[in-house]
Amino acid sequence: MDSQDKRGGGGKKPTLVGSFGHAFQGIFYVLSSERNMKIHACALIIVVITGLYVHLSQVEWCIILILIGAVISLELVNTAIEKTVDLITDRYHPLAKIAKDAAAGAVLVMTIIAIVIGCMIFLPHILP
Ligand SMILES: Nc1ncnc2c1ncn2[C@@H]1O[C@H](COP(=O)(O)OP(=O)(O)OP(=O)(O)O)[C@@H](O)[C@H]1O
């Protein structure tokens, strides 16, 4: 497959705006197709609204935003790995299982850490 086939757009290198467009297409695809990403998006909205309500400090917002970025980014990479594995094989393969399980594990680790740190930040604001 040459570059023309890959890009499906006459083989030209995408413009900067075009590259952003592809990135947004990836985000919208994962958001619309992956249940876990929808859960992360709902959690993000709840966290941001609660953060505004309890008036988080600037440092607390920075930590929360880093955690949100890390979880969302890992979920995007997890989907990329899942799709790449599915592209390579539609049969059971132990290496495919390891690749998918490890990618899912990365999301889980970061999500647990985000929940723990989120509790450490929010609970002192919420508890009397
Ligand atoms: N080709 C394969 N070979 C071996 N095991 C596989 C294969 N495809 C999937 N699996 C196993 O099934 C699990 C679920 O895979 P699937 O592709 O359905 O991901 P998913 O359910 O969309 O995952 P997630 O819930 O993280 O988005 C994988 O974590 C892996 O253990």
Ligand as a Chemical Component Dictionary entry (heavy atoms), coordinates in Angstrom:
data_LIG
# 
_chem_comp.id                   LIG 
_chem_comp.type                 NON-POLYMER 
_chem_comp.pdbx_formal_charge   0 
_chem_comp.three_letter_code    LIG 
# 
loop_
_chem_comp_atom.comp_id 
_chem_comp_atom.atom_id 
_chem_comp_atom.alt_atom_id 
_chem_comp_atom.type_symbol 
_chem_comp_atom.charge 
_chem_comp_atom.model_Cartn_x 
_chem_comp_atom.model_Cartn_y 
_chem_comp_atom.model_Cartn_z 
_chem_comp_atom.pdbx_ordinal 
LIG N1  N1  N 0 -7.598  -11.731 18.909 1  
LIG C1  C1  C 0 -7.648  -11.998 20.232 2  
LIG N2  N2  N 0 -6.888  -12.993 20.731 3  
LIG C2  C2  C 0 -6.917  -13.268 22.064 4  
LIG N3  N3  N 0 -7.660  -12.619 22.971 5  
LIG C3  C3  C 0 -8.420  -11.596 22.527 6  
LIG C4  C4  C 0 -8.458  -11.238 21.142 7  
LIG N4  N4  N 0 -9.308  -10.178 21.013 8  
LIG C5  C5  C 0 -9.756  -9.913  22.235 9  
LIG N5  N5  N 0 -9.246  -10.745 23.158 10 
LIG C6  C6  C 0 -9.520  -10.751 24.605 11 
LIG O1  O1  O 0 -10.806 -10.195 24.828 12 
LIG C7  C7  C 0 -10.690 -9.006  25.620 13 
LIG C8  C8  C 0 -11.668 -7.980  25.116 14 
LIG O2  O2  O 0 -11.291 -7.628  23.815 15 
LIG P1  P1  P 0 -12.123 -6.579  22.930 16 
LIG O3  O3  O 0 -11.435 -6.396  21.642 17 
LIG O4  O4  O 0 -13.543 -6.994  22.912 18 
LIG O5  O5  O 0 -11.950 -5.290  23.767 19 
LIG P2  P2  P 0 -13.071 -4.446  24.466 20 
LIG O6  O6  O 0 -14.101 -5.324  25.088 21 
LIG O7  O7  O 0 -13.509 -3.443  23.487 22 
LIG O8  O8  O 0 -12.150 -3.832  25.604 23 
LIG P3  P3  P 0 -12.429 -2.546  26.450 24 
LIG O9  O9  O 0 -13.615 -2.892  27.310 25 
LIG O10 O10 O 0 -11.148 -2.339  27.205 26 
LIG O11 O11 O 0 -12.688 -1.442  25.456 27 
LIG C9  C9  C 0 -9.236  -8.569  25.489 28 
LIG O12 O12 O 0 -8.814  -7.814  26.628 29 
LIG C10 C10 C 0 -8.518  -9.900  25.378 30 
LIG O13 O13 O 0 -8.346  -10.487 26.670 31 
# 
loop_
_chem_comp_bond.comp_id 
_chem_comp_bond.atom_id_1 
_chem_comp_bond.atom_id_2 
_chem_comp_bond.value_order 
_chem_comp_bond.pdbx_ordinal 
LIG N1  C1  SING 1  
LIG C1  N2  SING 2  
LIG C1  C4  DOUB 3  
LIG N2  C2  DOUB 4  
LIG C2  N3  SING 5  
LIG N3  C3  DOUB 6  
LIG C3  C4  SING 7  
LIG C3  N5  SING 8  
LIG C4  N4  SING 9  
LIG N4  C5  DOUB 10 
LIG C5  N5  SING 11 
LIG N5  C6  SING 12 
LIG C6  O1  SING 13 
LIG C6  C10 SING 14 
LIG O1  C7  SING 15 
LIG C7  C8  SING 16 
LIG C7  C9  SING 17 
LIG C8  O2  SING 18 
LIG O2  P1  SING 19 
LIG P1  O3  DOUB 20 
LIG P1  O4  SING 21 
LIG P1  O5  SING 22 
LIG O5  P2  SING 23 
LIG P2  O6  DOUB 24 
LIG P2  O7  SING 25 
LIG P2  O8  SING 26 
LIG O8  P3  SING 27 
LIG P3  O9  DOUB 28 
LIG P3  O10 SING 29 
LIG P3  O11 SING 30 
LIG C9  O12 SING 31 
LIG C9  C10 SING 32 
LIG C10 O13 SING 33 
# 
